Amino acid sequence: MIKVGSGSTVITNELGTDIQGATVGGKAKYVRDELEAGALCLVDGGAEVMFVSCDLGGLEPDFTAGAREAMAAASGLDPRSIIIGATHTGGPSVIPSNYLKPVDTAYLDRLKDKLTGLAARTMESLTPSRVGVGKGRAKIGYNRRTCWRDGSHKMGGGCGQPGFTGNEGPEDDEQFVLYAVDGDSCITAILHQNTSHPCTFYGADFYSADYPGLARSLLRDALGEIPVLFFNGAFGDMGQGKLDTRTFGETKETKLRRCALPLAGETLRLIHENPPLDGVSVEHYHEDLEVAVRLPAREKLAWAKGVLERVDQGEPVPPFDIVFAHGATLLQKRFGANPVGTLPIHAIQIGPATIVTQPTELFCQFGLDIKRRSPFPLTSVFSICDGYSGYCPTYDAVMAGGYSGEPIYWTRFAPEAGYQIVDAACRLLSQLKVAE
């Protein structure tokens, strides 16, 4: 019988601090609901893996690597057995996506200490357990890349606007659940996954864990105060609003519940219909994939320099001009001398289920491709794990440009990167199949 440990800790930042958001300002005036980090560790003989999910926009690769080392020292795990992900909620400013919002390094220092303590407590809680897994569907996300009569593509807009011709890519409403029960058949932890940007309160002046946080609260109402981890799927081009048909207006509170209620309800249904299994084993493979980075053109850098000079002088500049200028400048600064990035890809088998993790905001088509090619019928894809590495668009999106298509720091990889991620993931899944 495998051993399972779990835990959670509050990671909300102090009031008065910047809230993550590429195109918006604003500082936290209050806490609507707490941000959390949750951990779930599975140990099966020599195989071990710890999943950690944080209510944050993402975590840079350097921070993640350092946090893994500290957590490994405190827990006794191999650092590469610890997979730190983020839900992509609007938490503290921890990604350099906004020129006017510096990364909150003091918060990151505190976060590292919290994650280290969480890892140690999670290992201390290891107990013989059984796990259950299930796959279902809950519609919480829609493709958010739109196409226009002039040949352009962009993020947002849609039906009812002149020139709209349709959405760019597919959607994925598949939901995955993994849960653990102790010797008394009590549920001790839940990990679930679905696919959609949690942007209900984008630009707000408060901290909130968005729809993953409300779903967590609903599950705790039903099952008790247990750790509940959420991981986002291939959500790079997936949002909460349906853009290709006319829809009825809604408040932000309505939108929050429209996503959280089906997420929590489907998790409860999957637990009900998929009882815990005996004799489950765990296996884990990983690969560091090197991919090319595309740098901005010289003309783009000259334009960006001018834009940022205007910002520094206090002139009014359109928000997306600031985003593209800052993103291009930062991309050149960090990768100009060596335009290569490293993407950690993991494949984990837990009984009949497999999980692939990768560090980008992978576009939905790539997630569907991994699941289609997987030799395991129950395969889930987790994004922005093991270091946030920005968007990973399809060729269509790269050719059409726009936000999440044009090269900036958080859309930096060559057009073939997503296809390379799919190939790497499927290589690892094949290894797992051979090892069965």
N, C-alpha and C positions, 0 to 999 in steps of 0.2 A: 504493500500500500504506500502510495506517495505521501509525502509530508507537505502541508500547505501552511504558510504564515501570511498574515495580512496586517495592515494598519493604515492610519490616516492622520494627517496633521493639518492645521489651519495655516495658510501661507498668505493671507491678506496683508497688503502693505499698509503703511501708515497713511492717515488722512493728509491731504495737502500735497500728495505726490502725483506725478504725471501718470495718466492712463494711456496704455498702448493704443496707437491709431496712426496710420500713415498720413491721413489727410485732415485730421482734426486736432484741436488743442484740448485744453481742459485738464483740470486736476480733480482728484477724488475729494468730494465734500462729505460723503457718507458711505456706509457699507450697506448695500441692499441685501446681499447675502454673502456669506463667507466664501473665499477661495480656499481650495483644499489641494493637498497632494495625497494620493492614495497609492498603496503598494500591495502587490500580490506576488508571493514567492512560491514556486513549486520545486520540490527536490525529489528526485527519483534515483537513488543510488548515486552514481557519479554525475548525472545530468541535473542541471539546476538553471533556473531562470527567474529573475525578478522583474516584473513589470511595474513601472511607476508612471502615474498620470498626474500632471499638474494643471491646474486651472490658470493657464497662462497663454499668451500668444504664441510662444515657442521659446526655445533656449538655444543660444549659439553653440556651435560645435566645441569651441574651446572650453566654455563653461561646463558643458555636459561631460567632456572628458575628465575635467578636474573633479567634478562632483562624483562621477563613477569611481574614481580612485579613492576618494575619501569614504564613500559608502562601502566599497569593497574592504577597506582596512577595518571599518567598524563592524562589518557583518561576516567576514571570512569568505565571501563569494569572490569568484573571478570577476574583475571589472567588466569584462565583455559579456558576462552573464546578466548584467544590469542594463535594462532598456528603459531610458527615461523619455517619456513623451509628453505632449501638451494637448489640451483640448482646443486651443486657439481662441479662447475667450479673451475679452478685453481687460486683461489684468494690468499689473505694473509695467512700466516701460523697460523691457528687457531685450528687445530687438531694435537695432538701429535703423528703423524704418521712417523716422520723422526727424527732419533737419533741426527742428526747434525743440525736440525732446531728447536730451541725452539719455543713454542707458543708465539705469539706476544701479550703480555698482555696489552701493551700500546694501541695497535690498538683496542683490545676488549673493553677497557675503552671508547675509542672514539665511537666505534660502539654502545655501550649501550646507550650513550647520543643521537646518531643519531636516533636510533630506538625509543627511548622515545619521542623525538620531532615529529617523523613521526606518532606515534600513536595519539598524541594530535591533530596534524593537520588533520589526517584522520577523527577523530571524529567531529572536527569542520566543516568538509565538508559534513556531513550527509545531504542528501536531499531525499525527496520522489522519488522513482525510480521504474522502472520495470527491470526484469532480464530475460535473455534468456539462455538456456542451449542446448548443442548438443553433439552428439557422432559420430565420424567418424573414418577414418583410414589414417595414413600417415607413410610410412616405413622409419624410421630413425635409428632403432636399430636392432642388430643381437646378438645371443647368443655368448658369448666370452669365455666360458669354453670348452676346447677341450679334447678329449679322445684319448688314445694312446694304441698301441698294447701290451705294457708291463703292462697294467692295470692301469697306472697312468692317472690322469687328471690334467690340469693346465690352467692358464689364458693365452690366446694367442696361437700363432702358428697356424697350420691348414693345409689346403689342399696344397699338393705339398711337404710337409715335410715327410721324411720316418717314418712310424709307425702311422700316423694319421688315426683314425678310425671313426671320426665324432664329432659332438657337443654333449655336455652333456645334455642340457635342451632346453625348448621351447622358443618362442619369442612372443612379444605382440606389435602390431603396432596400437592399439586402441588409439584414441585421444579424449580428453574431453575439452569442452569449456564452460565457464560461462562468461557472459558479462552483463554490466549494462548500461541502458539508462536513461537520465533525462526526465523532462517534455516536452522538445522540441524534444524528440526522438534522441538526440545526444548520441553516445556512450561515456561513461565516464571512463570505465575501462574494462580490459580483464584479465581473469585468464584462462590459458590453461595448458594442461598436455599431455605428451607423455613419451616414455621410452627409454633412452639411456644415457650412460656415456658421458658427454661433455669433451672429452679428445683430441680435435683437436690439441691443443697447449701444450700438456703435456711436461714439461721440458723446455719450452720457457723462455726467459728473459724479458717478458713483461706481464702486466696485461691485461686480456681480459675476457669478459663474454661469450665467445665461441658461439656455435650455438644458445643458448637461447637469447643472447644479439643481434645477427644479426637478429633473428626473431622479436624481440622487435622493432628494428629499422625499419624493413620492415613494420610492422603493424602501426607504427607511421607515416611512409611515406604515408600510405593509409588513416589513421583515425585521425591524429593529435597527439599532445604531451600528450598522456594519459598514466596512469600507466598500465603496462603490466607485469603480474606475471606469472612465469613458475614454475611448480612443476614436479618433476621426478616421474615416476611410480615405479614398482617393478624392479629396474634397476641393482640389485647387480651383475648379470651375463650377463648384456646387454651392448654391446659396439657399436661403430660406423662402424666397418668393418665386412664384410661377410667373415667368415673363412672356411666354409665347401665346397666352390667351388672356382675355379680360378677366379680372378677378374682383371680388367684393372687398372693399376697404376693411382694414382691421387696425386695432390699436397695437402697440408694442406688447402689452400684456396678453392680448389675444394671440399674437404671433408666438410669444414665449410658450404658451400652453398648447398651441397647435403642434409644436415640435416636441415638447417635453412629455405630454400625455401619451402619444403613441409610442414614443421611445420607451417609457417606463412600462406601459401596458404590454407591449410586445415582449419585453424582457420577462415579465411575470408569466406570460403565456408560454414562452419557451421553457422556462423553468418547470412549469406545470406539466408540459408534454414531453420533457426530456429528463427522466430521473437520473440520479447520479450513477456512474459506472464503476464497476469493480475492475481491478487489474489494469488501470490506466498507467501508461508509461510516458516519459517525457524525453524528447530528443531535440537538440539545438545545434544548428550550423549558422555560420556567418561569414561574410565576405566584404572586404573593403574595395569598393568599385571606384576606379579613377575615371573621371569624365572631363572632357574639355569645357572650358569656360569661354563664352563669347564676350568680347570687350566692346565698349561703345566706340563709335566712329570718332575721329578727331574733331569733325564738325560738331558732333553732339556734345563733346566735352567742352568745346569753346562756348557753345550756347549755354551749357550748364553753369559754367563759371560766371557768365554774365547774369544769369538768373539769381544765383546765390549771392552775388555782390549786391543786387537790388534788395534781396531779403535782408542782408546785413545792414543796409542803409535805411531799413524801415519802410521801404516802398511796398504798396499792396501788390501781391503776386498771386495768381490763381493757385489754389492748393495742389492741383495735379502737376502744374509746372514745377513747383517746389519738389514734389515727389520724384519726378523724372530727373530733375537736375541733381538732387541729392543722391538718388540711386545710381546714376551714371558716374558721378564723381567718386562715390564710395567704392563702386565696383572696380574702377581703374586703380584706385589707391590700394586696395587689398589684393587684387589679382593681376595687376598690370605686369609685374615682373615674372609671374609664373601662372599663366592662365589654365590651371588644372585644379579640380576639386575632388575630394574624397567622400564617397557616400557609403556609409555602413549599411549593409543589407543583412537582415536576419530572417531565418526561417525556423519556426518552432513547431514541433508536433506534440500535441497533447491528446493522447488516445486517438480517436478518429478525426480530430480537427487539426488543421494547420493554420499558423499565423505568419504572415510576412510583414516585417516592419522595414521602413525606409524613411529618410529624413526630409523629404521634400513635400510641398503641397502638390502632390501628384495629380494630374488631371484624370478625370473619371475614366476615360477610355482605357488608360493604362491599368487601372485597378481591375476593370472588367477583363482585360487581356490576361492578367496574371491568374485570375480565377478560372478563366476559360481553359488556359493551358495547364493548370495544376492537375497532377495525377490524383489529388484528393478531392472528393466531392464537397467537403466542408473546408473551404479555405477563406480566410479573412485577410484583408490588407489594412495595415495601420500606417498612417502618415505622420510626419514631423516627429519621428522617434530617433533618438541617438544623435541629436543636434539638428536645429532648424536650418534648412538650406534653401528656403524660398520656393517659388513656383517651379513646376516642371511641366511646361505646356507641350501640346502635340504640334506636329508640323503645321497643321492648319492655323493654330493660334500664333505660332512664330511668324508665319508668312503674313498674317493679317495684322500683327502688331497690337498696339494698345496696351493697357495695363494688364500685366501677367503674360504679355507676349513680347514686348520690347525689352532689350537687354538693360537691366539695372541690377543693383546688388542682389535683390531678392527675386530676380528672374534671370539668373546668370548662366545657366548651363546651355551647352550647344544643343541644337534641335534634336539630335539623336539620343540625348540623355535618358528620356523616358523609355525609349525602346531598349536601351542598355539596362535600365533598372528591371524591366520586364524579363529580359533574358537572364540576368543574374538571379532574380528571385526564382525563376523556373529551374535554373541549374540547382539551386539549393533544395527546392522542393523535390526534384528528381533524386538528389542524394538521400533525402529522407525516405523516399519510397524504396530505394535500393536497400537501405539499412533496415527496413521493417523485418 
